[in-house]
Amino acid sequence: MIKPDRHTNPKYSILNISTVILSELNVFYAIQYDNLLNKIIAVLGDEAKVNFPYALNFLFLLGKLNYEQKTDSFRANEIK
């Protein structure tokens, strides 16, 4: 969830996972879903898998992320 409670570990929050996703997308032009998930797990740990789809949805709703269906990959939107 975006709103944390007392049991929420900030390391595995949607906002933190979103920042890691955006930093990975700054390094690569586009990255496939599975590769992005593996990088998030390598950086944050296995517990990040639970909130990974929510972080992708959060970034997509903010307009920071595009999904390309042909290549099953994500890319960051250009900053205007």
N, C-alpha and C positions, 0 to 999 in steps of 0.2 A: 504494500500500500504506500501511497505517497505520504500520508500523514502518519508519522511514526508514533508508536506507543513505547512504554518503558521496556518492552522486550525486544524492540527492534535494534538490530546491530547496524550502525550507520555504514559499515563496510559493504553490506549487502542490500542497501536501500536502492530504490529505483533511481533516485537522483545520482548516486555514486556510480551505479552501473551505466547510467546514461552518459556521464562524463567520460568513462573509460571507452564506451562505444564511439563517442565523438572524437576522442583522441586517436583511436585506431583508424577511424575514417579519414583523419587528417594525414596519416602516414600513407595510407593506400587510397587510390582513387575509388575503387569499388571492392567490396569483399563479400564473399558468399556467406550465407547464413551459418552453415556448419563451421566454417573457418572462424567467423566472428565469435560464435559460441565457444569454440575451443580456446580462443585468445582470452575471452572473458574469464573462463574457468582457470586458465593459466595465471592470470593476473590476480583474481579475487578468490578463487577457490570454488569447490563444488557447490557450496550453498548458494552461489549466485545464479545457478540454473533456474531456481524457482521464480525469481523476479526478472529474468532476462526477457521473456516475451512482453512483460508489462513495460519494461524500459524501452523496448522497440516501439510499442504502441504510443508511449508518452512522447518520444521524439517525433514519430510520424504525425501525431496530432498537433504538435508545435510547429510542424512544417520544416523541421531540421533534417529530415531523412526521406529518401526516396527508395522505393523498392522496384527493382527491375525483374519482371517475371521471367523473361527469356533466359536470363543468366542466373536466376535465383540469388541475386546479390543486392546489397544495399550501397547507396552512395549518399554523401552529405550534400545538402543543398548549398548553393553558393550564397555567401553572405552579401547582402545588399546594403 
